């Protein structure tokens, strides 16, 4: 890298760290409190005492497990908890609740654990050719574990992002040029659990098309078409159980800023163990590390992080704290590449070598 370009890069890195430090002034996540209303219904009343998203999902799974229809249970539970039912995507897709209701809780917890272990092993395998020595590879594996800090807690097993995030990370690790079927399958699985996984699948489709991998691009687009069909059926089913008096979502236009994404990403990973200022700096360094890794996987990962960061910064409300779980499973892996990247950039920026040409006339 030329010296001037390296110095500009270091300046941009400092700006990235400064942007991450805006998390110190960002509002923290706050619980939902009457997030929606029907046009002709007073909404001064808040949710019942103790009502949380975690309790809502647990209630729905319990109701489906007792033999009730998912949409009936979801509608009644969201009404009782003063949650909106409109538009239709205020109601989660039934995939996760139906599966969890059909299985013993121990099996559900075990499946989540196996998914996390598979994600860790897939990324260790993916990073093995890129690292030198077992120490660096072991650190990379521990960083994935740190990213799955919340996902490994069985208390959050009913959260859809807890499953969709590792599925996205697993998909990204398994994707290779010419070997993309399993990646597409896991991407589709993530979408069928949490609709916001559509952003990841769309990014993968765009990159595949850009790289000239037409069959892969069509596979990603096919997954989106399948998801669109499922979503249309979901919208129809929700319409059958809602009425004119049901609450309408206040909308997703929080505009909390980039610092809010940093805050959510830190509390949704092992960075939660650090002070916020230090966690913010580590997160910014990790993002730089992904940029320093010259690889197609890193480019796609960076686009994914940027996409979800923009989504959260612009649209997420303060009670949508779990959105960041879509990106945290592999977010910290960038630290592995940040060390060499910074070393090389600093060396290039400090380079004062000059070439002196001396003409000797004999």
HELIX and SHEET records of a PDB file:
HELIX    1   1 UNK A    3  UNK A   21  1                                  19    
HELIX    2   2 UNK A   22  UNK A   25  5                                   4    
HELIX    3   3 UNK A   53  UNK A   65  1                                  13    
HELIX    4   4 UNK A   70  UNK A   80  1                                  11    
HELIX    5   5 UNK A   88  UNK A   90  5                                   3    
HELIX    6   6 UNK A   95  UNK A  102  1                                   8    
HELIX    7   7 UNK A  105  UNK A  128  1                                  24    
HELIX    8   8 UNK A  134  UNK A  147  1                                  14    
HELIX    9   9 UNK A  154  UNK A  156  5                                   3    
HELIX   10  10 UNK A  160  UNK A  174  1                                  15    
HELIX   11  11 UNK A  181  UNK A  193  1                                  13    
HELIX   12  12 UNK A  195  UNK A  197  5                                   3    
HELIX   13  13 UNK A  198  UNK A  210  1                                  13    
HELIX   14  14 UNK A  214  UNK A  241  1                                  28    
HELIX   15  15 UNK A  258  UNK A  267  1                                  10    
HELIX   16  16 UNK A  270  UNK A  273  5                                   4    
HELIX   17  17 UNK A  276  UNK A  292  1                                  17    
HELIX   18  18 UNK A  296  UNK A  315  1                                  20    
HELIX   19  19 UNK A  321  UNK A  326  5                                   6    
HELIX   20  20 UNK A  328  UNK A  331  1                                   4    
HELIX   21  21 UNK A  332  UNK A  334  5                                   3    
HELIX   22  22 UNK A  335  UNK A  349  1                                  15    
END                                                                             
